[in-house]
């Protein structure tokens, strides 16, 4: 077995940054102003694991996987480094951000050059690991598991080591079968596998019978696929509108055998490479970048939105953190919430009022938002302001907004005249919009005839709900004083109380928006769906979870999207089915945080009602056939238990209008997470495909309790590719599971 790690696989041999990490060095680990300790860090030879020095007596594991890292940030770009270090050491600091809820690792190097080498080296490894093809990942993963199973490190495997290896790759075999595989590969009859025998064993394990069958049906040119054979496959099975030129391009791109490539043929290995690339993925590659019209008014889009953005856990006693804003923004969240209260020393703070959640400075939050708002998307960010502060601290809030966000903050309407409609996401690129209370009408203010008699406004609905659920609640509604400068910063998103659709139609300007508690919004969606949709054609609506969700759980966003609500705010910190659906909704269109609503939710003559489904342009009946064929390299749920092998099943779920909601699942397979095969077919009737979401769920079957989630993936049905497709799998928190996936056949066709 080779032991030169992944450097060769990565194409990083001899890279100075990689070599620097392999040698390792001293770094200062920072937890507080008082706790700063020297620790030695070093990249392991596998180039996938970081070892670190630990002085904890009971710490058994002194390593963590590069796969566990979400990102590496240069400079004092974490809450801890910002708080516990001086600006003079900015270039020496960097932070390792982990996936999930694991704490950040705040570090300081001896000088700026070393800090850069650590960050550059880690970034290179992470980037190259991400770019490896699934086949390459698969090979490396298996070889790595073989190495771990080789207990005496003699580059040979006996039967006992072989069985340990099989458990490592999540497949349970009885002793007879294990001995049979072993005997088949042990050509030398030495009692161990080595060299080419291990390669043979690897080939047996990685053989994809289902791919062999598909390839065999179309490889009609001397055992290979000619460009015409491939074109036939693309037209017949994949239902793609392609030409001979496209087929040739695929061969040039994916074929690994030079002789086959010269003959314009695709070998089985080349076909497997194609099937694992984005062209063979379930997500339509044309929908991966920004592909929608981004010049429509802002209210014509669903907007990825967060509730209680500052929280990392529950809303009773969980911590508040600038890191929560950063994580939401890095997921292209385009509307974040700021619950502002008077803080000590005259400094406004953000936290969940009337609870034990910790506080974070308003100033620090605005800085974090400024730094990270446009890292993953250039489109506008809405700052949803829930204001409980006194006028003095509001003045400071206004100062921070202007001084930190500067010209990026929209403080007057775009153009030279009073607008009659929202600007587009394209016009607002790189801009911040403030959503909150305003003392006067925007048109009156612009015409210089806005004499403000009062400086008080009613609390918004969410603030009242907060009070109602808090210990100090006195009344459901009360007046708050509002600073005029802060008030005047609210341009396109003036928060007003909802008094019914007729009142809104007659009295509300387009820029006056309402926030709805989930119970009220769901009731309106059920009883007044069409008026609600018409309301959202002219204005913005924001939906937020009920205050009774103290565990920061979420509601299903789909019924809200069905009636055209744009700002459906969810608790991003809570991994759950609802967040998976939200992540799936905003996966296409460059994952930019904006998705154009269907035309029938934007056109005034529309009489669409998701419950009744009368005839109209939205009714495009389809039949959706799904065959769940197989899965590859499903992760073990309980990694610490050697004998724990998953019993996987797959559930296919549709979320959309009520008539389309459905769920069907396969049988479970005993003790095989490595290459389980189902070959089960399901049929779904779809009425409104433009609103339908498709979700795959892979679970570990348990007859005694709830099944454990292995992986999931969600995307809009309109972004699904027909044919044989690979489906990547994500963790509960939405991170990609390296190498794991489903293999399915999909066909969305017009209903008879």
C-alpha positions in Angstrom: 0.0 0.0 0.0 1.3 3.5 -0.9 1.8 5.7 2.0 2.7 9.1 0.5 -0.6 10.6 1.6 -2.8 12.7 -0.6 -0.2 15.2 -1.8 0.2 13.3 -5.0 -3.5 13.0 -5.5 -3.8 16.7 -4.9 -1.1 17.7 -7.3 0.6 19.6 -4.5 3.9 17.7 -4.4 6.7 20.1 -3.5 4.3 22.9 -2.8 6.1 25.1 -0.2 2.9 25.8 1.8 2.2 22.1 2.0 5.8 21.3 3.1 5.5 24.0 5.7 2.4 22.3 7.2 4.0 18.9 7.1 7.0 20.2 9.2 4.6 22.0 11.5 5.2 24.7 14.1 4.4 26.6 17.2 1.1 28.6 17.3 -0.5 30.5 20.1 -4.0 29.1 20.9 -6.3 31.9 22.2 -9.4 31.4 24.4 -9.5 34.7 26.3 -7.2 37.7 27.1 -5.8 35.6 30.0 -5.7 32.2 28.3 -3.1 32.1 25.6 -1.0 29.0 25.3 1.8 27.8 22.9 0.8 24.7 21.1 2.5 22.7 18.3 0.5 21.9 15.2 1.5 19.6 12.3 -0.1 18.2 9.2 0.0 14.4 9.2 1.6 12.5 6.3 -1.9 11.6 4.9 -2.4 15.4 4.2 -5.9 14.9 5.6 -5.4 15.2 9.3 -4.0 17.9 11.6 -2.2 16.8 14.8 -1.9 19.2 17.7 -0.3 19.2 21.1 -2.7 18.9 24.0 -2.0 19.0 27.7 -5.4 17.6 28.7 -4.9 14.4 30.7 -8.1 12.7 29.4 -7.8 13.8 25.8 -7.4 10.6 23.7 -7.5 12.2 20.3 -5.0 14.8 19.4 -6.1 15.2 15.7 -8.9 16.5 13.6 -9.7 15.9 10.0 -9.4 18.6 7.3 -12.9 17.4 6.3 -14.2 18.8 9.5 -13.0 22.3 8.6 -15.6 24.7 7.1 -13.2 27.5 6.3 -10.0 29.3 7.4 -10.1 33.0 8.0 -7.0 35.3 7.8 -6.8 38.1 10.4 -8.9 38.8 13.5 -12.1 37.6 11.8 -13.7 35.7 14.6 -15.5 36.9 17.7 -12.7 35.6 20.0 -9.8 37.1 18.1 -11.6 40.4 17.8 -12.2 40.4 21.5 -9.0 39.0 22.9 -6.2 40.4 20.7 -5.0 43.8 19.7 -5.3 45.3 16.2 -1.5 45.4 16.0 -1.3 41.6 15.6 -4.0 41.5 12.8 -1.6 39.9 10.2 -0.4 37.2 12.7 -3.9 35.9 13.5 -6.1 33.3 11.7 -9.1 31.2 12.7 -10.1 27.7 11.8 -13.9 27.5 11.5 -15.4 24.0 12.0 -18.5 22.5 10.5 -21.5 22.2 12.9 -21.3 23.6 16.5 -17.7 22.8 17.3 -16.0 25.9 18.6 -13.7 28.0 16.4 -9.9 27.5 16.8 -8.4 31.0 17.3 -4.7 31.0 16.6 -1.8 33.4 16.3 1.5 32.8 14.4 4.9 34.2 15.2 4.6 36.6 12.3 2.4 37.5 9.3 4.3 35.3 6.8 3.8 32.2 8.9 0.1 32.9 9.4 -0.2 33.3 5.6 1.5 29.9 5.0 -0.8 28.2 7.4 -3.9 29.7 5.8 -2.7 29.2 2.2 -1.7 25.6 2.9 -4.9 24.6 4.5 -6.9 26.4 1.8 -5.0 24.5 -0.9 -5.6 21.2 0.7 -9.3 21.9 1.2 -9.8 23.2 -2.3 -8.0 20.3 -3.9 -10.0 17.7 -1.8 -13.2 19.4 -3.0 -12.1 19.2 -6.6 -11.2 15.6 -6.6 -13.5 13.5 -8.6 -15.8 11.1 -6.7 -13.9 8.2 -8.2 -10.5 9.6 -7.0 -12.1 10.3 -3.5 -13.4 6.7 -3.5 -10.0 5.2 -4.3 -8.2 7.3 -1.7 -10.8 6.7 1.0 -10.6 2.9 0.5 -6.8 2.9 0.5 -6.8 5.0 3.7 -9.2 2.5 5.3 -6.9 -0.3 4.2 -3.9 1.4 5.8 -5.8 1.7 9.1 -6.7 -1.9 9.0 -3.1 -2.9 8.4 -2.4 -3.1 12.2 1.2 -4.4 12.0 2.0 -2.0 9.1 3.7 -4.7 6.9 1.8 -3.6 3.8 0.0 -7.0 3.9 -3.6 -7.9 5.0 -4.5 -11.2 6.6 -8.1 -12.3 7.0 -8.6 -10.7 10.4 -7.3 -7.3 9.0 -9.6 -7.8 6.0 -12.7 -8.2 8.2 -11.6 -5.1 10.2 -11.3 -3.2 6.9 -14.8 -4.2 5.7 -16.2 -2.8 9.0 -14.3 0.4 8.3 -16.0 0.8 4.9 -19.4 0.1 6.6 -20.1 -3.3 5.1 -20.9 -6.4 7.2 -20.1 -9.8 5.7 -20.3 -13.2 7.3 -17.2 -15.2 7.9 -17.8 -17.5 4.9 -18.2 -14.6 2.4 -15.2 -12.8 3.9 -13.1 -15.9 3.5 -14.4 -16.4 -0.1 -13.3 -12.9 -1.2 -10.0 -13.4 0.5 -9.4 -16.7 -1.2 -10.3 -15.2 -4.6 -7.7 -12.5 -4.2 -5.0 -14.5 -2.6 -3.5 -15.8 -5.8 -0.1 -16.6 -4.1 -1.8 -18.7 -1.4 0.3 -16.9 1.2 -2.5 -16.3 3.6 -2.1 -12.5 3.1 -3.0 -10.0 0.4 -0.3 -7.7 -1.0 0.6 -5.7 -4.1 -1.6 -6.6 -7.1 -3.8 -8.8 -4.9 -4.9 -5.8 -2.9 -5.5 -4.0 -6.2 -7.7 -6.9 -7.3 -9.5 -6.8 -4.0 -10.0 -3.0 -4.4 -11.4 -3.6 -8.0 -13.9 -6.2 -6.6 -15.0 -3.8 -4.0 -15.4 -0.8 -6.2 -17.2 -2.6 -9.0 -20.5 -0.9 -9.9 -22.7 -3.6 -11.3 -25.5 -1.1 -12.1 -23.1 1.1 -14.1 -21.8 -1.9 -15.9 -25.3 -2.8 -17.1 -26.1 0.7 -18.3 -22.7 1.0 -20.1 -23.1 -2.4 -21.7 -26.4 -1.5 -23.2 -24.8 1.4 -25.2 -21.2 0.3 -25.7 -21.7 -1.1 -29.1 -18.4 -0.2 -30.8 -15.8 -2.9 -30.0 -16.9 -2.9 -26.4 -16.8 0.8 -26.0 -19.1 3.8 -26.5 -18.5 5.7 -29.8 -19.5 9.3 -29.9 -22.7 8.1 -31.6 -23.4 5.5 -28.9 -22.9 8.2 -26.3 -25.2 10.6 -28.1 -27.8 7.8 -28.3 -27.5 7.4 -24.5 -27.8 11.1 -23.9 -30.9 11.4 -26.1 -32.6 8.2 -25.0 -31.9 7.8 -21.3 -30.9 11.3 -20.2 -33.5 13.1 -22.3 -31.1 15.9 -23.0 -31.3 18.2 -26.1 -27.7 17.6 -27.3 -25.8 17.2 -30.5 -22.9 15.0 -31.7 -20.6 17.9 -30.9 -21.8 17.8 -27.3 -21.1 14.1 -27.1 -17.6 14.6 -28.5 -16.9 17.3 -25.9 -17.9 15.0 -23.1 -15.5 12.4 -24.4 -12.7 14.9 -24.6 -13.5 16.1 -21.0 -13.9 12.9 -19.2 -12.2 10.0 -21.0 -9.1 8.8 -19.2 -7.7 6.5 -21.9 -5.8 8.5 -24.5 -6.3 5.8 -27.2 -10.1 5.8 -26.7 -10.1 9.6 -26.7 -8.3 9.7 -30.0 -10.9 7.3 -31.5 -13.6 9.5 -30.0 -14.8 6.7 -27.8 -15.7 6.5 -24.1 -14.4 3.6 -22.0 -16.2 2.4 -18.9 -13.8 4.4 -16.7 -14.5 7.5 -18.8 -18.2 6.9 -18.5 -18.0 6.5 -14.7 -16.0 9.8 -14.6 -18.8 11.5 -16.7 -21.5 10.0 -14.4 -19.8 11.4 -11.3 -19.2 14.9 -12.8 -21.8 17.7 -12.6 -23.1 16.7 -16.1 -24.2 13.4 -14.4 -25.5 15.1 -11.3 -29.2 15.5 -10.4 -28.8 19.3 -10.3 -29.1 20.9 -13.8 -25.7 22.5 -14.4 -27.4 25.4 -16.2 -29.1 26.2 -12.9 -25.9 26.2 -10.9 -24.8 29.8 -11.7 -27.1 32.8 -11.5 -29.4 32.1 -14.5 -32.6 33.9 -13.6 -33.7 37.4 -14.5 -32.3 39.6 -11.7 -33.8 42.9 -13.0 -37.3 42.3 -11.6 -38.6 44.3 -8.6 -37.2 43.0 -5.2 -40.6 41.7 -4.1 -40.8 39.3 -7.1 -38.2 37.1 -5.4 -38.1 34.6 -2.6 -35.4 35.9 -0.3 -33.3 33.6 2.0 -34.0 34.9 5.4 -33.0 34.3 9.0 -34.8 34.7 12.3 -33.0 35.5 15.6 -29.8 35.5 13.5 -27.6 36.3 16.5 -28.4 33.0 18.3 -26.3 29.9 18.1 -28.7 27.6 20.0 -32.1 28.0 21.7 -33.8 31.3 22.4 -34.1 31.0 26.2 -30.5 30.8 27.4 -28.3 30.1 24.3 -25.3 32.2 23.4 -25.5 35.2 21.0 -22.6 35.6 18.7 -21.3 37.6 15.7 -20.3 34.1 14.4 -24.0 33.2 13.9 -24.4 36.2 11.5 -21.2 35.2 9.6 -22.4 31.6 9.2 -25.8 32.7 8.0 -24.3 35.2 5.5 -21.8 32.6 4.2 -24.9 30.5 3.4 -26.1 33.4 1.3 -28.8 34.5 3.8 -30.0 37.9 2.5 -32.1 39.0 5.4 -30.8 39.0 9.0 -32.5 40.1 12.2 -31.1 42.4 14.8 -33.0 42.6 18.2 -31.6 45.8 19.7 -31.7 46.7 23.4 -30.0 49.2 25.6 -26.7 47.9 26.9 -24.2 48.9 29.5 -21.9 52.0 29.1 -24.3 53.5 26.6 -23.6 50.8 24.0 -26.6 49.1 22.3 -26.6 45.3 22.4 -28.3 42.5 20.5 -29.9 39.6 22.3 -33.3 37.9 22.8 -35.2 40.2 25.1 -36.6 39.0 28.5 -34.4 35.8 28.3 -31.1 34.6 29.6 -29.4 34.6 26.1 -26.0 36.3 26.1 -25.5 39.8 24.6 -23.3 40.9 21.7 -22.5 44.5 20.9 -24.5 46.1 18.1 -21.3 47.7 16.8 -19.5 44.3 16.5 -22.5 42.8 14.7 -22.5 45.6 12.1 -18.8 45.1 11.6 -19.2 41.4 11.0 -22.1 42.0 8.6 -20.0 44.5 6.7 -17.1 42.1 6.4 -19.0 39.0 5.4 -22.3 40.1 3.7 -21.0 39.8 0.1 -18.5 36.9 0.3 -20.8 34.4 -1.3 -23.4 36.6 -3.0 -23.3 40.2 -4.4 -27.1 40.7 -4.0 -28.6 43.0 -1.3 -28.8 42.2 2.4 -31.8 43.4 4.4 -31.1 44.3 8.0 -34.4 43.6 9.9 -34.3 45.9 12.9 -36.3 45.1 16.0 -35.7 48.2 18.0 -36.2 48.4 21.8 -33.6 51.0 22.5 -33.9 54.5 24.0 -33.3 57.5 21.7 -29.8 58.0 23.0 -28.7 54.5 22.1 -30.6 54.7 18.8 -28.5 57.7 17.9 -25.4 55.5 18.4 -26.9 52.8 16.3 -27.5 55.3 13.5 -23.8 56.4 13.9 -22.5 52.9 13.6 -24.7 52.1 10.6 -23.4 55.1 8.7 -19.8 55.0 9.8 -19.4 51.2 9.3 -21.6 50.5 6.2 -20.9 53.9 4.6 -22.1 54.2 1.0 -23.2 50.6 1.0 -26.2 51.5 3.1 -29.2 52.8 1.1 -30.3 56.0 2.8 -32.3 57.5 0.0 -34.3 56.1 -3.0 -32.4 55.1 -6.1 -32.9 57.7 -8.9 -34.0 61.3 -8.9 -37.8 60.8 -8.5 -40.2 59.3 -6.0 -40.2 55.5 -6.8 -43.4 53.7 -7.4 -41.9 50.2 -7.2 -39.0 48.4 -5.7 -35.6 48.4 -7.4 -34.2 45.1 -8.5 -31.6 42.9 -6.9 -29.3 43.8 -9.8 -29.7 47.5 -9.1 -29.0 46.9 -5.3 -25.9 44.7 -5.7 -23.5 45.3 -2.8 -26.1 47.3 -0.9 -27.8 47.1 2.6 -31.4 47.9 3.1 -32.7 48.7 6.6 -36.1 47.3 7.6 -37.8 48.9 10.6 -40.1 51.7 11.8 -40.2 55.1 10.1 -41.8 58.2 11.5 -43.3 59.5 8.3 -44.2 58.6 4.7 -41.2 58.4 2.3 -43.0 60.4 -0.4 -43.8 63.2 2.1 -40.2 63.3 3.3 -38.9 63.6 -0.2 -41.3 66.4 -1.0 -40.0 68.3 2.1 -43.5 68.6 3.5 -43.1 66.0 6.3 -43.6 67.9 9.5 -43.2 65.3 12.2 -45.4 66.1 15.1 -44.6 63.0 17.1 -41.4 61.0 17.6 -43.2 57.8 18.7 -44.4 54.7 16.8 -46.1 51.5 17.8 -44.0 48.5 18.4 -44.0 46.0 15.6 -45.8 42.7 15.9 -42.7 40.7 16.6 -41.6 43.0 19.5 -45.1 42.7 20.9 -44.9 38.9 20.7 -41.5 39.1 22.5 -43.1 41.1 25.3 -46.1 38.8 25.5 -43.8 35.8 26.0 -41.5 37.7 28.4 -41.7 37.9 32.1 -42.0 41.7 32.1 -44.9 41.9 29.6 -47.3 44.7 30.4 -49.3 45.2 27.3 -49.4 43.6 23.8 -48.8 47.0 22.1 -46.9 50.0 23.3 -45.3 53.1 21.9 -41.6 53.6 21.5 -39.7 56.8 20.8 -37.8 56.8 17.6 -34.6 58.7 16.6 -35.2 60.7 13.5 -31.9 59.9 11.9 -32.4 56.2 12.4 -36.0 56.6 11.1 -34.8 58.3 7.9 -32.5 55.4 7.0 -35.6 53.2 6.4 -36.3 53.6 2.7 -37.7 50.5 1.0 -38.8 48.4 4.0 -40.9 50.5 6.3 -42.4 48.2 9.0 -46.2 48.7 9.5 -48.9 46.7 11.3 -51.1 44.5 9.0 -54.8 45.6 9.1 -56.2 43.5 6.4 -55.7 43.1 2.6 -58.2 45.8 1.7 -56.7 48.4 4.0 -53.2 47.5 2.7 -54.4 47.9 -0.9 -55.9 51.3 -0.3 -53.6 52.8 2.4 -50.2 51.1 2.2 -47.4 52.4 0.0 -45.4 49.7 -1.9 -42.5 50.1 0.5 -44.6 49.5 3.7 -44.3 45.9 4.7 -45.8 43.8 7.4 -44.4 41.0 9.6 -46.6 38.0 10.3 -46.3 35.5 13.1 -46.5 32.0 11.6 -50.0 31.2 13.0 -51.5 34.3 11.5 -49.6 33.8 8.2 -50.7 30.1 7.9 -54.3 31.1 8.7 -54.3 33.8 5.9 -52.7 31.3 3.5 -55.5 28.8 4.2 -58.5 31.3 4.2 -57.4 34.0 1.8 -54.7 32.5 -0.4 -55.4 34.5 -3.6 -55.7 38.0 -1.8 -52.4 37.1 0.0 -50.7 36.3 -3.3 -52.0 39.6 -4.8 -50.8 41.5 -1.7 -47.3 40.0 -2.3 -47.3 41.1 -5.9 -47.0 44.7 -4.7 -45.4 44.5 -1.3 -43.0 42.5 0.9 -44.2 40.1 3.6 -42.0 38.8 6.4 -43.0 35.6 8.2 -41.3 34.7 11.5 -41.6 31.6 13.9 -43.9 31.8 16.9 -42.3 33.0 20.2 -43.4 29.7 21.7 -40.7 27.9 19.8 -38.3 28.4 22.6 -36.1 25.6 21.3 -35.6 27.6 18.1 -37.4 25.0 16.0 -38.8 25.9 12.6 -42.1 25.8 10.6 -42.4 24.5 7.1 -41.6 27.3 4.7 -43.3 25.8 1.7 -46.9 26.9 2.4 -45.6 30.5 2.8 -43.8 30.4 -0.5 -47.0 28.9 -2.1 -48.7 32.3 -1.4 -45.8 34.4 -2.6 -44.3 35.5 0.8 -40.7 36.6 0.2 -39.0 36.9 3.6 -39.8 33.5 5.2 -37.5 33.8 8.2 -36.1 30.6 9.8 -33.8 29.8 12.6 -30.6 29.0 10.6 -28.9 27.7 13.7 -31.3 24.8 14.0 -30.5 21.8 11.7 -33.9 20.2 10.7 -36.0 19.1 7.8 -37.4 22.7 7.4 -33.8 24.1 7.0 -33.0 21.3 4.5 -36.0 22.5 2.4 -34.9 26.1 2.7 -31.3 25.2 1.7 -32.7 23.3 -1.3 -35.0 26.2 -2.4 -32.0 28.5 -2.6 -29.5 26.0 -4.0 -30.0 27.0 -7.7 -29.4 30.4 -9.2 -25.8 30.6 -8.0 -27.0 30.0 -4.4 -27.2 33.8 -4.3 -30.1 34.0 -1.8 -32.7 35.2 -4.4 -35.1 33.0 -6.4 -37.5 34.5 -8.9 -41.1 33.6 -8.0 -43.2 31.8 -10.7 -44.9 34.2 -13.2 -48.4 33.3 -11.8 -47.3 34.8 -8.4 -46.2 38.0 -10.1 -49.0 38.7 -12.6 -52.0 40.7 -11.3 -54.7 38.8 -13.3 -53.7 35.6 -11.6 -56.3 33.8 -9.5 -54.0 31.1 -8.3 -55.0 29.3 -5.1 -52.6 26.5 -4.0 -55.5 24.6 -2.3 -58.2 24.6 -5.0 -56.0 24.5 -8.1 -58.5 25.8 -10.6 -57.4 25.9 -14.2 -54.6 28.3 -15.0 -51.1 28.6 -16.3 -49.8 27.1 -13.0 -51.5 23.8 -13.7 -48.9 21.8 -15.6 -49.6 18.2 -14.7 -46.6 15.9 -14.7 -45.8 12.4 -13.8 -42.6 12.0 -11.9 -41.0 8.6 -11.9 -38.2 7.9 -9.5 -36.1 4.7 -9.3 -33.9 4.5 -6.3 -31.1 2.2 -7.6 -28.2 2.2 -5.2 -26.0 4.1 -2.7 -22.3 4.4 -2.3 -20.1 4.8 0.8 -22.7 5.8 3.3 -21.1 7.0 6.6 -21.4 5.0 9.8 -23.7 6.7 12.3 -21.8 5.5 15.4 -18.2 5.7 14.3 -16.8 4.7 17.7 -18.6 1.3 17.6 -16.6 -1.0 15.4 -19.5 -3.5 14.8 -22.0 -0.8 14.0 -23.1 -1.1 10.3 -26.0 0.8 8.9 -29.3 -0.7 7.6 -30.1 2.0 5.1 -33.4 2.9 3.5 -34.3 5.8 1.2 -37.3 8.0 1.4 -38.4 10.3 -1.5 -40.4 13.3 -0.5 -42.3 16.0 -2.5 -43.2 19.3 -0.9 -45.4 21.8 -2.8 -49.0 22.6 -3.1 -51.2 20.4 -0.9 -52.1 18.1 -3.8 -48.5 17.4 -4.5 -47.2 16.6 -1.0 -46.2 12.9 -0.9 -43.6 10.6 0.6 -42.6 7.0 -0.4 -39.7 4.9 0.9 -37.7 1.8 0.0 -37.3 -1.3 2.1 -34.2 -1.3 4.4 -31.1 -3.3 3.6 -29.3 -5.3 6.4 -25.8 -4.3 7.2 -24.6 -2.6 4.1 -23.6 1.0 4.0 -20.9 0.5 1.3 -22.9 -0.4 -1.8 -26.6 -1.1 -0.9 -28.9 -1.7 -3.9 -32.7 -1.2 -3.9 -33.9 -0.9 -7.5 -37.3 0.3 -6.3 -39.5 2.5 -8.5 -42.0 5.2 -7.3 -44.5 7.4 -9.2 -45.7 10.8 -8.1 -48.4 13.0 -9.6 -47.3 16.6 -9.8 -49.8 19.4 -10.4 -47.7 22.6 -9.9 -44.1 21.6 -10.7 -42.9 25.3 -10.3 -43.6 25.1 -6.6 -42.5 21.5 -5.9 -39.4 20.6 -3.9 -37.8 17.2 -4.1 -36.0 15.8 -1.0 -34.1 12.5 -0.7 -33.6 11.2 2.9 -31.3 8.2 3.7 -31.9 6.7 7.2 -30.5 3.9 9.3 -33.5 1.7 10.0 -34.1 0.9 13.7 -37.1 -1.3 14.7 -36.9 -0.2 18.3 -36.7 3.6 18.0 -36.6 6.5 15.5 -34.4 5.9 12.5 -31.2 7.9 12.5 -30.5 10.3 9.6 -27.5 9.3 7.4 -27.8 12.0 4.8 -30.2 14.2 2.8 -30.5 16.3 -0.3 -33.2 18.7 -1.5 -33.7 20.9 -4.6 -36.5 22.4 -6.6 -38.2 19.9 -9.0 -37.6 22.4 -11.9 -33.9 22.1 -11.4 -33.8 18.3 -11.6 -32.2 16.5 -14.6 -33.9 13.5 -16.1 -32.2 10.2 -16.5 -29.5 8.3 -14.6 -28.2 10.7 -12.0 -26.0 10.8 -8.9 -27.4 12.6 -5.8 -24.8 14.0 -3.4 -25.7 13.7 0.3 -25.5 16.3 3.0 -25.3 16.0 6.8 -28.1 17.2 9.0 -26.3 20.6 9.2 -26.1 20.8 5.4 -22.4 19.9 4.9 -21.4 17.7 2.0 -20.6 14.1 3.0 -17.4 13.3 1.1 -17.8 10.3 -1.3 -21.3 9.3 -0.2 -24.2 9.5 -2.7 -27.3 7.9 -4.2 -27.7 6.7 -7.7 -31.2 7.1 -9.2 -33.1 7.2 -12.4 -35.5 10.2 -12.8 -38.2 11.0 -15.4 -40.4 14.0 -15.2 -42.9 13.8 -18.1 -46.2 15.4 -19.1 -49.1 13.5 -17.5 -51.4 11.7 -19.9 
